[in-house]
Amino acid sequence: MPKPLSLPFDPIARADELWKQRWGSVPSMAAITSIMRAQQILLGQVDAVVKPYGLTFARYEALVLLTFSQAGELPMSKIGERLMVHPTSVTNTVDRLVKSGLVAKRPNPNDGRGTLASITDRGREVVESATRDLMAMDFGLGVYDAEECGRIFAMLRPLRVAAEDFENEAGHGAEGED
């Protein structure tokens, strides 16, 4: 990851001021720019932690999802649905995990056209080690305490509901896995 610029000013705050002068106050512009920059920072930090395991964060998420399933396997379509990614992305992610020996694929006996992805023993070892490392660095969010992380989650939830990521049920626990 390249060294940060360490500018003598906040470029997003500066852009917000210039935006106000040209088009008027639009707080959502500064908010989205901050969110997008935060995503870049966090993804860079998290990817740096999982890279020694031959993973990207997307591959790590797929491994974690497989560990959450009772049998350690899920149909490819379920993986895409739960990770909220396009089927092509799931295929690419799982194929890379297969090449690394972390996941195996086989025909789905319950769906003649489908494929099951299952985590291997090596995949379980890798996800456990990577998870320990990610937890040790608080997934890049160590500048926030638990309460602040909860508020961030709560603040972003209505955006996800509006995007119809899921039905807006009461509470926010995970539904039962297969």
C-alpha positions in Angstrom: 0.0 0.0 0.0 1.5 3.4 -1.0 2.5 5.8 1.8 -0.3 8.3 2.6 0.3 11.9 1.4 -0.1 13.4 4.8 -1.5 16.7 3.3 -1.4 19.8 5.5 -5.2 20.1 5.2 -8.3 17.8 4.8 -8.9 17.6 1.1 -12.5 16.5 1.6 -13.3 19.4 3.9 -11.6 21.7 1.3 -13.8 20.2 -1.5 -16.8 20.7 0.7 -16.0 24.4 1.1 -15.4 24.9 -2.6 -18.6 23.0 -3.3 -20.6 25.3 -1.1 -19.1 28.3 -2.8 -20.0 27.0 -6.3 -23.3 25.0 -5.8 -24.4 25.6 -2.3 -24.3 23.4 0.8 -24.7 19.7 0.0 -23.6 17.7 3.1 -24.2 14.4 1.3 -21.3 15.2 -1.0 -18.8 15.4 1.8 -20.4 12.4 3.5 -20.1 10.2 0.4 -16.6 11.3 -0.3 -15.6 10.5 3.3 -17.3 7.0 3.0 -15.6 6.2 -0.3 -12.2 7.3 1.1 -12.8 5.3 4.3 -13.6 2.2 2.1 -10.3 2.7 0.3 -8.4 2.9 3.6 -10.1 0.0 5.2 -9.9 -2.3 2.2 -6.1 -1.5 1.8 -5.5 -2.3 5.5 -7.6 -5.5 5.5 -6.2 -6.7 2.2 -2.6 -6.2 3.6 -3.5 -8.5 6.5 -5.0 -11.3 4.5 -2.5 -11.1 1.6 0.1 -13.3 3.3 -2.6 -16.0 3.3 -3.1 -15.7 -0.4 -6.4 -14.0 0.1 -8.2 -10.8 -0.7 -11.0 -9.5 1.5 -13.6 -10.9 -1.0 -12.0 -14.4 -0.8 -11.8 -14.1 3.0 -15.5 -13.3 3.2 -16.4 -16.3 1.0 -14.3 -18.6 3.4 -16.0 -17.1 6.4 -19.4 -17.6 4.9 -18.6 -21.3 4.2 -17.5 -21.7 7.9 -20.9 -20.3 9.0 -22.8 -23.0 7.1 -23.6 -26.1 9.1 -22.0 -28.5 6.5 -19.2 -26.2 5.5 -20.6 -25.9 2.0 -23.1 -23.8 0.1 -24.4 -23.6 -3.4 -22.6 -21.0 -5.5 -25.9 -19.2 -6.0 -26.3 -18.9 -2.2 -22.8 -17.6 -1.8 -23.5 -14.8 -4.3 -26.8 -14.0 -2.7 -25.4 -13.8 0.8 -22.3 -11.9 -0.2 -24.4 -9.7 -2.5 -22.2 -10.1 -5.5 -22.8 -11.0 -9.2 -22.5 -14.7 -10.1 -19.4 -14.0 -12.2 -17.7 -12.6 -9.1 -18.6 -15.6 -7.1 -17.2 -18.0 -9.7 -14.0 -16.0 -9.9 -13.6 -15.9 -6.1 -14.4 -19.5 -5.6 -12.2 -20.7 -8.5 -9.2 -18.8 -7.0 -9.9 -20.4 -3.6 -10.1 -23.8 -5.3 -6.7 -23.2 -7.0 -5.3 -22.3 -3.5 -6.6 -25.6 -2.1 -8.9 -23.7 0.4 -12.2 -24.7 -1.2 -13.4 -27.7 -3.3 -16.3 -27.7 -5.8 -18.6 -30.5 -6.7 -22.0 -30.9 -8.5 -25.0 -30.1 -6.2 -26.9 -33.4 -5.8 -30.1 -31.4 -5.1 -29.8 -29.3 -8.2 -28.5 -30.9 -11.4 -27.3 -27.6 -12.8 -25.8 -26.2 -9.6 -22.4 -26.4 -7.9 -21.6 -26.7 -4.3 -18.5 -25.0 -2.8 -17.1 -26.5 0.4 -14.3 -25.3 2.6 -11.3 -27.7 2.9 -9.4 -28.4 6.1 -6.6 -26.1 4.9 -9.3 -23.4 4.2 -10.5 -23.7 7.8 -6.9 -23.3 9.1 -6.3 -20.2 6.9 -9.6 -18.6 7.8 -8.9 -19.1 11.5 -5.5 -17.5 11.3 -6.6 -14.7 9.1 -9.5 -14.0 11.4 -7.2 -13.8 14.4 -5.0 -11.3 12.5 -8.0 -9.2 11.4 -9.5 -9.2 14.9 -6.1 -8.1 16.3 -6.2 -5.0 14.1 -9.9 -4.5 14.8 -10.6 -4.8 11.1 -9.0 -1.4 10.6 -11.5 0.3 12.9 -9.3 0.5 16.0 -9.8 4.3 16.2 -13.4 3.6 17.2 -14.7 1.9 20.3 -17.4 -0.8 20.3 -20.2 1.8 20.8 -19.0 3.9 17.9 -18.8 0.8 15.7 -22.4 0.0 16.7 -23.4 3.6 15.7 -21.7 3.3 12.4 -23.5 0.1 11.7 -26.8 1.6 12.7 -26.2 4.8 10.6 -25.5 2.8 7.5 -28.4 0.3 7.9 -31.1 2.5 6.5 -29.1 3.0 3.3 -28.8 -0.8 3.0 -32.6 -1.2 3.7 -33.4 1.4 1.0 -31.2 -0.5 -1.4 -33.3 -3.6 -0.6 -30.3 -5.6 0.5 -32.7 -7.4 2.8 -36.2 -7.1 4.3 -36.3 -4.6 7.1 -37.0 -7.0 10.0 -36.9 -6.0 13.6 -33.4 -6.4 15.1 -30.3 -7.2 13.2 -29.3 -10.8 14.0 -28.2 -13.1 11.2 -30.8 -15.5 9.9 -30.2 -19.2 10.3 -27.7 -20.7 7.8 -28.0 -23.8 5.8 
